[in-house]
Amino acid sequence: PVPTSVAREPLRLVYATRDGGVVPLWLAAEAGIYARHGIDATLRYVSSGTLSMQALLAGEADAGITAASAVVAAGLSGADTIYIGAIQRTFGFWLVATPDVASPADLRGKRVGITRRNSTSDVALQYYLRQLGLSPQSDATVVEVGEHAAMLSALQSGAIQAAVTSSPTNVVAVRNGARELADLTQLGVEYPQSTLVTTRRFATEHRDLVLRFLRAIWEATHLYKTDRALALQVMRQYLQSDDEELLAVVYDTYTTRLVQDVPRAYLEGTRTILAELAPTTPGAQDADPAQFLDTSFQEALDHEGLEAQLYGR
């Protein structure tokens, strides 16, 4: 840990969704964890993983949380984007639909909303449709909606008949009369979601800063799981909601079912992304999954025994 007297280094962080998977990024700011590790963090929200990649590559952000699919898609196009951890190891999505869509099979011919192409919502939808024996290219019309919150009005207006949403959007949609068609968190897919991203260049030139950032996220993840009251307070602020019932559902879903105790990344998840991108993305078929992630930072924290220190095991 860095003494508090040390001058703080600026770190511009970007995040691409507002859901229960991003809470550690927010908690680290609000609980003073970044500051304790000598980081002067600024947080900025953008509406998709694709836009967060653009911010990183344009030098407008240094690191952040976004979809691993966006990291891999950018990497396949020649960018030096990498991820160094994953807050979730599987899809954190639910498929909701208008009441007339009675079963998953009824998605044929329907308009299904995702945030953007190559986003995690896109990958999750393609995976799920293939499980049903439907073609993501021809059996359903995939519509880019933008933010998860925009899915609600798109469903209400009839612009789409179904949507891939994270929580709390799925809860609000069902309250508004939508039907939950599928819980994609239960598919058992190895998939890195809410990944901690940067560029290889930044990680090389600022290795110590990136390591401190990851350490802060590990600590904030532990705080998320162990200080419910503080986590809910931060969620209230960043999700801009005073709906206690809604916040409690999001907290319980993510802390018990989706968020890893520490945000490790695994090669298997990258293989899932490459397999999903392969039909539409040149180079995905033959790419080495290891080129998109750098596990040396999590290995350093494991060498320190940080997880054991945090959880007492």
Order of alpha helices (4+ residues) and beta strands (2+ residues): beta-alpha-alpha-beta-alpha-beta-alpha-beta-beta-beta-alpha-beta-alpha-beta-alpha-beta-beta-alpha-alpha-alpha-alpha-alpha-alpha-alpha
